[in-house]
């Protein structure tokens, strides 16, 4: 998967070039997360971070934040404890709280060189937060203080400080490439040092930008070397999950993803991270559970620590909620999808709504339409909200088998797409609205027994979905429309064509239970009984209810 910065992770509204439309039976493209504009990273806050920090209660020491691996050069127990917490928070991408921890360590022991190094480190760019040039001056000052106190440190600790001096050297931006080169050379000289290896891998990953990442990079080898020695290194697991996500090798991270939430149960981002691996390999129930746990961990942390408001944390929680809803929908778990949707609506769709929150909030409409009370919900005023509302109503009406009513909801979306308010949809909203319309047209045609019309509608929706390149983290639209095309093929008597479409869909959405169920029907129709039984068993294992009760008109 392409490098996932925070703006990609939070799925805002980029304009991306359309991919070539696929022919029937051709596999979807590689799983890629689109990069999105930096303006969507952080919303303007009413006060500066410094003002927020000054007004906040003092930080508190916490258990359950994961592995540290670096010890402070101090005899003061408080300084050592706060420094270790800062390191753990960096591995967990909670840099704002890491800075506060390192400052507490400095207060306990002003002569602790690594305590100042930690602050400089925490202020630097990460794979999720770039370029952070507003932090450069403070990071440079902290690195300088660390260097001034570095006499007598061991070789590894001197490398850490020298690397930070290089990263924050004179210039208008962090020297990320030079820092990565330096840390990689240090990792070659010190092959048994886990800290150097993980930091070198992280440093290199920061430089990758939106370039494609191939398997087998030096960063991957470094992380795998550390994990072979220390499979509980929360930082190494965190970065390895990201890296294998970008290279579409999520299966490699599976054994470590299964450990991470137990290693760092209080670090919400680390509790969330396994869901990237689980979703990528089709463990949708586990992906939903990881995000539900991450949401709870974040609430507990905020309640216990009461840190200054962090826009970054706020938007990561939004990401967790959307991820939980989409994962639950992929499993057919309506209860979880609706419960998290209620939370999302209360936190992100109340009052003045940000464009990115509205886009991600489409997941709450999917949940209402597929499992909830969409027909009882009041009609909204905003144009994209209206499109989502009609789609949710259409899915709810499809559940009731009302072909004409479903068609009417599709027509209402078509009118929004061509009406005077259409520009307010935005590019991403317009792409989604077209998918909404075409999917409902397909649902209506299937219910009416017009399989040819259903195939045409679903193919148009599939082509729009693929051309939009929504990424897979998770995608803005909740399922692979290719499987609906396959269901229409199957209903129309083309089991072989359905089989090819489903196999293509499953390459991108592995273990999709409804695709597997439809595949079992196609295989049985083709006389492949053993294959049909195997696909049905997998479908039942992945679906929250009885998958065979799902009609083809809703697949």
C-alpha positions in Angstrom: 0.0 0.0 0.0 1.3 3.5 -0.8 2.8 5.4 2.1 0.0 6.4 4.5 0.6 9.8 6.1 -1.9 11.3 8.5 -3.7 13.0 5.7 -4.2 9.6 4.0 -5.0 7.9 7.2 -7.8 10.4 7.9 -9.1 10.1 4.3 -10.0 13.7 3.4 -10.8 14.9 -0.1 -8.0 14.7 -2.6 -8.4 15.0 -6.4 -6.8 11.9 -7.9 -6.4 10.8 -11.5 -8.8 8.1 -12.7 -7.4 4.7 -13.2 -8.1 2.8 -16.4 -11.5 1.0 -16.1 -11.1 -2.8 -15.7 -12.4 -5.4 -18.1 -14.6 -8.1 -16.8 -12.7 -10.7 -14.8 -9.6 -8.5 -14.4 -8.4 -8.2 -10.8 -8.6 -4.9 -9.0 -5.4 -3.0 -8.7 -3.0 -3.1 -5.9 -4.3 -2.0 -2.5 -3.3 1.6 -2.3 -4.1 4.4 0.1 -4.3 7.8 -1.7 -2.3 10.8 -0.4 -4.4 13.7 0.5 -3.9 17.5 1.0 -1.9 18.6 4.0 -4.6 21.2 4.7 -6.7 18.3 6.1 -4.2 17.2 8.6 -5.1 19.5 11.5 -8.1 21.8 11.9 -7.4 25.3 13.4 -7.7 25.3 17.1 -8.8 28.2 19.3 -5.5 28.3 21.2 -1.9 27.5 20.5 -0.4 24.1 21.7 1.7 26.1 24.1 -1.3 27.8 25.6 -3.2 24.4 25.8 -0.2 22.8 27.5 0.1 25.6 30.1 -3.5 25.3 31.0 -3.5 21.5 31.2 -3.0 19.4 34.4 0.5 17.9 34.8 1.0 14.6 33.0 0.8 11.4 34.9 2.7 8.2 34.6 0.8 5.4 33.0 1.1 1.6 32.7 0.4 -0.3 29.6 2.0 2.0 27.0 4.3 -0.7 25.6 8.1 -1.2 25.2 10.7 1.5 25.9 14.2 0.1 25.2 16.2 3.2 26.1 17.3 4.2 29.6 17.9 7.8 30.6 21.4 8.8 31.7 20.2 9.8 35.1 20.3 8.5 38.6 17.0 10.2 39.4 14.2 7.7 39.5 11.6 10.2 38.4 13.7 11.3 35.4 14.2 7.7 34.3 10.5 6.9 34.6 9.4 10.0 32.7 12.0 9.4 30.0 10.9 5.8 29.5 7.3 7.0 29.2 8.3 9.5 26.6 10.0 6.8 24.5 6.9 4.6 24.8 4.7 7.5 23.7 6.9 8.1 20.6 6.6 4.5 19.6 2.8 5.0 19.9 2.8 8.2 17.9 1.6 10.4 20.8 4.3 13.0 20.3 2.5 15.8 22.1 2.3 13.8 25.3 5.9 12.5 24.7 7.1 16.0 24.8 5.4 16.6 28.1 6.9 13.5 29.5 10.4 14.4 28.4 10.0 17.9 29.9 9.0 16.3 33.2 12.1 14.2 33.0 14.2 17.4 32.4 12.6 19.0 35.5 13.6 16.0 37.6 17.1 16.0 36.2 18.1 19.1 34.1 21.5 17.4 33.4 20.0 14.4 31.7 21.3 14.6 28.1 18.9 11.9 26.8 15.9 13.7 28.3 16.7 16.7 26.0 17.4 14.3 23.1 13.9 12.8 23.7 12.3 16.2 23.3 14.1 16.9 20.1 13.1 13.4 18.8 9.4 13.9 19.7 9.3 17.2 17.9 10.5 15.7 14.6 8.6 14.4 11.6 6.9 11.0 11.7 5.3 8.9 8.9 2.0 10.4 10.1 3.0 14.0 10.8 5.0 15.9 8.3 6.8 18.2 7.8 6.5 19.7 11.3 8.7 22.7 10.4 7.0 24.7 13.1 8.7 22.4 15.6 12.2 22.7 14.1 13.5 25.6 16.2 12.4 23.9 19.5 13.8 20.6 18.3 17.1 22.2 17.4 17.4 23.8 20.8 16.7 20.6 22.6 19.2 18.7 20.5 21.8 21.3 21.3 21.2 21.0 25.0 21.5 17.3 24.7 24.8 17.6 22.9 26.1 20.0 25.5 25.4 17.4 28.2 26.6 14.3 26.3 30.1 13.9 27.8 30.6 10.5 29.2 27.7 8.8 27.4 28.1 5.4 25.8 28.5 4.9 22.1 24.8 4.2 21.3 23.6 7.2 23.2 26.1 9.5 21.5 24.8 8.2 18.1 21.3 9.1 19.1 22.2 12.6 20.0 24.5 13.1 17.0 21.8 11.9 14.7 19.4 14.4 16.2 21.9 17.2 15.8 22.2 16.2 12.1 18.4 16.0 11.7 17.9 19.5 13.2 20.9 21.2 11.6 20.8 24.7 10.1 18.2 25.0 7.4 14.5 25.7 6.9 13.4 22.1 7.3 14.3 18.9 9.1 17.2 17.1 7.3 15.3 13.8 7.1 17.3 12.1 4.3 20.7 12.9 5.9 19.4 11.7 9.2 18.1 8.4 7.7 21.5 7.8 6.0 23.3 8.4 9.3 21.0 6.1 11.3 21.3 3.3 8.6 25.1 3.5 8.8 24.9 3.3 12.5 22.7 0.2 12.3 25.3 -1.4 10.1 28.0 -0.7 12.7 25.8 -1.8 15.6 23.8 -4.7 14.2 22.7 -6.0 17.6 21.3 -2.7 18.8 17.5 -2.7 18.6 17.0 1.0 19.3 19.3 2.0 16.4 17.7 -0.5 14.1 14.1 0.6 14.8 15.0 4.3 14.6 16.9 3.8 11.4 13.9 2.0 9.8 11.6 4.8 11.0 13.9 7.5 9.7 14.0 5.9 6.3 10.2 5.4 6.2 9.7 9.1 6.9 11.6 9.9 3.6 9.5 7.7 1.4 6.8 10.3 0.7 4.2 9.0 -1.8 6.6 6.8 -3.7 5.7 3.2 -4.1 7.4 0.9 -1.6 8.7 -2.5 -2.8 9.2 -5.5 -0.5 12.6 -6.2 0.9 13.8 -2.7 1.7 16.5 -2.2 4.3 13.9 -0.8 6.7 12.0 -4.0 6.4 15.1 -6.1 7.1 16.0 -4.0 10.1 12.5 -4.3 11.6 12.4 -8.1 11.0 15.8 -8.5 12.6 14.5 -6.7 15.7 11.3 -8.6 15.9 13.1 -11.9 15.6 15.0 -10.9 18.7 12.3 -9.0 20.5 8.8 -9.8 19.3 7.3 -7.5 22.0 9.0 -4.3 20.7 5.9 -2.1 20.3 7.7 0.4 18.2 9.1 -2.2 15.8 5.6 -3.8 15.5 4.0 -0.4 14.9 6.3 0.5 12.0 6.3 -3.1 10.6 2.5 -3.0 10.3 2.7 0.3 8.4 5.5 -1.0 6.2 3.8 -4.3 5.3 0.6 -2.4 4.7 2.4 -0.3 2.1 3.9 -3.3 0.4 0.7 -5.4 0.5 2.4 -8.0 2.6 0.1 -7.7 5.6 0.2 -11.4 6.3 3.9 -11.0 7.4 2.7 -8.7 10.3 -0.1 -10.9 11.4 1.7 -12.7 14.3 2.9 -9.3 15.7 -0.4 -7.6 15.1 -2.0 -10.2 17.3 0.4 -9.2 20.2 0.4 -5.5 20.0 -2.9 -4.7 21.7 -1.8 -6.9 24.7 1.6 -5.3 24.8 0.3 -1.7 24.9 -3.3 -1.7 26.1 -3.3 1.9 27.2 -1.9 3.3 23.9 -4.9 3.8 21.7 -3.0 4.1 18.5 -1.1 0.9 19.1 -4.4 -0.9 20.0 -5.7 0.3 16.7 -2.8 -0.5 14.5 -3.4 -4.3 14.2 -6.7 -3.5 12.4 -4.6 -2.4 9.3 -3.2 -5.9 9.2 -6.5 -7.7 10.0 -8.5 -5.7 7.4 -5.9 -6.2 4.8 -6.0 -10.0 5.2 -9.8 -10.2 5.6 -10.1 -10.6 9.4 -12.9 -8.0 9.5 -14.3 -9.0 12.8 -10.8 -8.7 14.4 -10.3 -5.3 12.7 -13.6 -4.1 14.1 -12.8 -5.3 17.6 -9.3 -3.7 17.5 -10.8 -0.3 16.7 -13.6 -0.6 19.3 -10.8 -1.4 21.9 -8.8 1.6 20.6 -11.8 3.9 21.0 -12.2 2.7 24.6 -8.5 3.0 25.3 -8.5 6.6 24.0 -11.4 7.5 26.3 -9.8 5.9 29.3 -6.5 7.7 28.6 -8.2 11.1 28.2 -10.1 10.5 31.4 -7.0 9.5 33.4 -4.4 11.8 31.9 -6.6 14.8 30.8 -3.9 16.0 28.4 -4.2 19.2 26.3 -6.6 18.9 23.4 -4.7 17.3 20.5 -6.1 17.7 17.0 -4.0 14.8 16.0 -5.5 12.5 18.6 -9.0 13.9 17.8 -8.7 12.9 14.2 -7.1 9.5 14.9 -10.1 8.7 17.0 -12.3 9.7 14.1 -10.3 7.3 11.9 -10.7 4.5 14.5 -14.5 5.0 14.5 -14.8 4.9 10.7 -12.5 1.9 10.6 -14.6 0.1 13.2 -17.9 0.8 11.3 -16.6 -0.4 7.9 -14.9 -3.5 9.4 -18.1 -4.4 11.2 -20.2 -3.9 8.1 -17.8 -6.2 6.2 -18.5 -8.9 8.8 -22.3 -8.2 8.9 -22.1 -7.1 12.5 -24.8 -4.5 12.6 -24.8 -4.1 16.4 -21.2 -2.9 16.4 -21.6 -0.8 13.3 -24.6 1.0 14.7 -23.1 1.5 18.2 -20.0 3.1 16.9 -22.0 5.1 14.4 -23.9 6.7 17.3 -20.6 7.7 18.9 -19.3 9.1 15.6 -22.5 11.1 15.0 -22.3 12.5 18.5 -18.6 13.6 18.2 -18.1 14.5 14.6 -21.5 15.1 12.9 -23.0 17.4 15.5 -23.0 21.2 15.0 -20.6 22.6 12.4 -19.3 19.6 10.4 -15.9 19.5 8.8 -15.8 18.2 5.2 -13.5 15.2 6.0 -15.8 14.3 9.0 -18.8 14.4 6.6 -17.0 12.1 4.1 -16.0 9.6 6.7 -19.4 9.9 8.3 -20.8 8.2 5.2 -20.0 5.0 7.1 -22.8 5.9 9.6 -25.3 6.1 6.8 -24.2 2.7 5.5 -24.8 1.2 9.0 -28.3 2.8 9.2 -29.3 1.6 5.8 -28.0 -2.0 6.2 -28.9 -2.6 9.8 -30.7 0.4 11.3 -33.6 2.8 11.1 -32.8 4.8 8.0 -36.4 5.1 7.0 -37.2 6.8 10.3 -34.3 9.3 10.1 -35.2 12.9 9.3 -34.1 14.3 5.9 -30.9 16.4 6.2 -30.2 19.8 4.5 -26.7 19.5 3.2 -26.5 18.1 -0.3 -24.0 15.3 0.4 -25.9 14.4 3.5 -29.0 14.1 1.3 -27.2 11.7 -1.1 -26.1 9.6 1.8 -29.6 9.7 3.3 -31.2 8.5 0.1 -28.6 5.7 -0.2 -29.3 4.5 3.3 -33.1 4.6 2.7 -32.5 2.6 -0.5 -30.6 -0.1 1.3 -33.3 -0.3 4.0 -36.0 -0.5 1.3 -34.0 -3.3 -0.5 -34.1 -5.2 2.8 -37.9 -5.0 2.5 -37.9 -6.1 -1.1 -39.5 -2.9 -2.4 -38.0 -2.5 -5.9 -39.9 0.6 -7.0 -39.2 2.4 -3.8 -35.5 1.6 -4.1 -35.5 2.9 -7.6 -37.1 6.2 -6.4 -34.2 6.7 -4.0 -31.7 6.2 -6.8 -33.6 8.7 -8.9 -33.4 11.2 -6.0 -29.6 10.8 -5.9 -29.4 11.3 -9.7 -31.4 14.6 -9.3 -28.9 15.8 -6.7 -25.9 14.9 -9.0 -27.4 17.0 -11.8 -29.1 19.7 -9.8 -28.0 23.2 -9.0 -26.5 22.1 -5.7 -24.3 19.4 -7.3 -21.0 21.5 -7.0 -21.4 21.3 -3.2 -20.9 17.6 -3.4 -17.2 18.1 -4.0 -15.2 15.6 -6.0 -15.2 12.8 -3.5 -18.8 13.4 -2.7 -19.8 13.3 -6.4 -17.9 10.0 -6.8 -19.7 8.4 -3.9 -23.0 9.8 -5.0 -22.6 8.1 -8.4 -21.8 4.8 -6.6 -24.8 5.2 -4.3 -27.1 5.8 -7.3 -25.8 2.9 -9.4 -25.8 0.4 -6.6 -29.5 1.3 -5.8 -30.3 0.9 -9.4 -28.7 -2.5 -9.4 -30.6 -3.5 -6.2 -33.9 -2.4 -7.7 -33.3 -4.3 -10.9 -32.3 -7.4 -9.1 -35.5 -7.2 -7.0 -37.5 -6.8 -10.2 -35.7 -9.8 -11.9 -34.1 -7.6 -14.6 -30.6 -9.1 -14.4 -29.3 -7.4 -17.5 -30.2 -3.9 -16.1 -28.7 -4.9 -12.7 -25.4 -5.9 -14.4 -25.2 -2.6 -16.2 -25.9 -0.6 -13.1 -23.4 -2.6 -10.9 -20.7 -2.4 -13.6 -21.1 1.4 -13.7 -20.8 1.5 -9.9 -17.8 -0.8 -9.9 -16.0 1.2 -12.6 -16.6 4.4 -10.6 -15.4 2.8 -7.4 -12.2 1.5 -9.1 -11.5 4.8 -10.9 -12.0 6.8 -7.7 -9.2 4.9 -6.0 -10.6 5.3 -2.5 -7.7 3.4 -1.0 -8.1 0.5 1.4 -7.6 2.0 4.8 -10.6 1.3 4.9 -12.1 2.6 1.7 -14.7 5.4 1.7 -17.3 3.0 0.2 -18.0 0.0 2.4 -17.8 -3.0 0.1 -16.6 -4.3 -3.3 -19.3 -3.5 -5.9 -17.7 -6.1 -8.1 -19.3 -8.8 -5.9 -22.7 -7.3 -6.7 -21.9 -7.5 -10.4 -21.0 -11.2 -9.8 -24.3 -11.7 -8.0 -26.2 -10.3 -11.0 -24.2 -12.6 -13.3 -25.1 -15.5 -11.1 -28.8 -14.6 -10.9 -28.8 -14.3 -14.7 -27.4 -17.8 -15.2 -23.7 -17.0 -15.9 -22.0 -18.9 -13.1 -18.7 -19.0 -14.8 -18.7 -15.2 -15.3 -19.8 -14.7 -11.7 -16.9 -17.0 -10.5 -14.3 -14.9 -12.4 -15.7 -11.7 -10.9 -15.8 -13.1 -7.4 -12.2 -14.4 -7.6 -11.1 -11.0 -8.8 -13.0 -9.3 -5.9 -11.5 -11.6 -3.3 -8.0 -10.7 -4.4 -8.6 -7.2 -3.2 -11.1 -8.0 -0.4 -9.8 -11.3 0.9 -12.2 -13.4 2.9 -15.2 -11.1 2.2 -18.0 -13.4 3.5 -20.7 -12.4 1.0 -18.3 -12.8 -1.9 -17.3 -16.2 -0.6 -21.0 -17.2 -0.2 -21.7 -16.1 -3.8 -18.6 -18.0 -4.9 -19.9 -21.1 -3.2 -23.2 -20.8 -5.2 -21.2 -20.3 -8.5 -19.0 -23.3 -7.7 -21.9 -25.5 -7.0 -23.6 -24.4 -10.1 -20.5 -25.4 -12.1 -20.4 -28.8 -10.4 -17.5 -28.1 -8.1 -19.0 -29.4 -4.9 -15.8 -29.6 -2.8 -14.8 -26.0 -3.8 -18.3 -24.9 -3.0 -18.3 -26.5 0.4 -14.9 -24.9 1.2 -16.1 -21.4 0.2 -19.3 -21.7 2.2 -17.4 -22.8 5.3 -15.2 -19.7 5.0 -18.2 -17.5 4.4 -19.9 -18.8 7.5 -16.8 -18.4 9.6 -16.5 -14.7 8.6 -20.1 -13.6 8.8 -21.9 -12.5 12.0 -25.2 -14.2 11.1 -26.3 -17.0 8.8 -24.8 -16.0 5.5 -27.1 -18.3 3.5 -30.0 -16.1 4.4 -28.6 -13.2 2.4 -30.4 -12.9 -1.0 -28.4 -12.2 -4.2 -30.2 -8.9 -4.4 -28.3 -7.7 -1.3 -24.8 -9.1 -2.1 
